[in-house]
């Protein structure tokens, strides 16, 4: 499916629901900007994968390590993709920054190590990036910790109640 056929499909009303943006992102750079060969190849891959995702839901991750030694191409690709409406930061051993580009469902994910150096960078094409998805297997352990904390709090500091009916 090409970009034009995707637009045509949307115009023909075959889209499952209308698209609403609170603030539609716009690329920071023009499409006519001079991209190097690596950034050009990545942009073509992003476009093709985004079309496959729109058509059938095929999620994909594209590793951006090839741009590590080409900071100007990385910056140009980032500027061309722009920023969308959603961003998140995760603080663990290092820091991960995630933002939706100006193309919905196309996410720029950057992982940093403890020294704030880029440890990994990728484009994820998905409804939600993998790193932001919760782990259902951890729910039971989290609820158990919550119950322990709650019972500890109740034993240590009972909550005072006020009877509003007494005058």
C-alpha angles and dihedrals in degrees: 000000000000127000089255094052090048089054090047091050090052091049092050090061097246091124110112094231139355118273118238125186123190087205117000109222120234126202113256092220130047120253089239091065114121109260121189121239094264095049090044091053091047092049091052090049091049091051093048094046092046090053091050090049092050091049101043111001096253105165117209141179121212116199114225097195089113088071094054092097093040106062094166092056090046091051092048092050091048091049093047093050091046127186128297131194103287133065136159139185125208119197115200127123086328130004128267121200120196128182136169111239123225086275108077114241092018107112131189108213121189123183120196129193128228090280091053092249118141106263096176139354130189147157114239120197106200142103089260126011114250093241091060096051115106123237110239090197089066096055096086092050091047092050090048090053090048092052091049092049091046095050090046090052093048092051094046103039117016113206112248114232127204122211104220091192093068114089 
